[in-house]
């Protein structure tokens, strides 16, 4: 049985704070996520904190957090990331 490639996304937001978490498995998915994020984020003056965490069964999560996002630009950035990665649903 083939491994199904799937990037899971989770979004959280509070006043002036937004976070997008992207879970993936394997080097191919990792490179797709990292390249997408670097390309999109580089186009904006507001810069996030990012970090990666290993989770179970060989999966990793890349987290993008914006703090003090007064103008709510993170939402537009996250929407572009989801579109490029072809993620249709976000928890």
C-alpha positions as CSV (number, residue, x, y, z in Angstrom):
1,X,0.0,0.0,0.0
2,X,1.3,3.4,-1.0
3,X,2.0,6.1,1.7
4,X,-0.6,8.8,1.2
5,X,1.0,12.2,1.2
6,X,-1.0,14.7,3.2
7,X,-0.2,18.0,4.9
8,X,-2.4,18.7,7.8
9,X,-3.1,22.3,8.8
10,X,-4.3,23.8,12.1
11,X,-5.0,27.5,12.7
12,X,-5.3,29.4,16.0
13,X,-5.9,33.1,16.5
14,X,-6.4,35.5,19.4
15,X,-6.1,39.2,19.6
16,X,-2.9,40.3,17.8
17,X,-1.7,36.6,17.7
18,X,-2.0,34.1,14.9
19,X,-0.5,30.6,14.4
20,X,-0.6,28.2,11.6
21,X,0.8,24.6,12.2
22,X,1.5,22.4,9.2
23,X,2.1,18.7,9.8
24,X,3.8,16.6,7.2
25,X,5.8,13.3,6.7
26,X,8.8,12.7,4.6
27,X,11.5,14.8,3.0
28,X,9.4,15.6,-0.2
29,X,6.6,17.1,1.9
30,X,9.0,18.9,4.1
31,X,10.7,20.6,1.2
32,X,7.4,21.6,-0.3
33,X,6.3,23.2,3.0
34,X,9.6,25.0,3.7
35,X,10.0,26.3,0.2
36,X,6.4,27.6,0.1
37,X,6.7,29.3,3.5
38,X,10.0,30.9,2.7
39,X,8.8,32.2,-0.6
40,X,5.6,33.8,0.7
41,X,7.0,35.2,4.0
42,X,9.8,36.9,2.2
43,X,7.3,39.1,0.4
44,X,6.1,40.8,3.6
45,X,7.7,43.2,6.0
46,X,6.1,41.5,9.0
47,X,8.2,38.4,10.0
48,X,6.9,35.5,12.1
49,X,8.6,33.2,14.6
50,X,8.9,29.7,13.1
51,X,9.9,26.4,14.6
52,X,9.7,22.7,13.8
53,X,8.8,19.9,16.2
54,X,9.0,16.1,15.6
55,X,5.8,14.2,16.4
56,X,4.9,10.5,16.2
57,X,5.4,8.1,13.3
58,X,8.1,10.1,11.5
59,X,5.9,13.2,11.1
60,X,7.0,16.8,11.8
61,X,5.1,20.0,12.5
62,X,6.3,23.4,11.2
63,X,4.7,26.2,13.2
64,X,4.4,29.8,12.0
65,X,3.5,32.4,14.7
66,X,2.8,36.1,14.3
67,X,2.8,38.2,17.5
68,X,1.6,41.8,17.7
69,X,-0.1,41.6,14.4
70,X,-2.0,44.9,14.7
71,X,-3.0,45.0,11.0
72,X,-4.0,41.3,10.8
73,X,-1.7,40.7,7.9
74,X,-1.1,37.1,9.0
75,X,-4.5,36.0,7.8
76,X,-3.6,36.9,4.2
77,X,-0.2,35.3,4.4
78,X,-1.7,32.1,5.8
79,X,-4.4,32.0,3.1
80,X,-1.7,32.2,0.4
81,X,0.3,29.4,2.1
82,X,-2.8,27.2,2.2
83,X,-3.6,27.9,-1.4
84,X,-0.1,27.1,-2.7
85,X,0.0,23.9,-0.7
86,X,-3.5,23.0,-1.9
87,X,-4.9,22.6,1.6
88,X,-8.6,22.7,1.4
89,X,-9.5,22.3,5.1
90,X,-7.9,23.8,8.1
91,X,-8.8,22.8,11.7
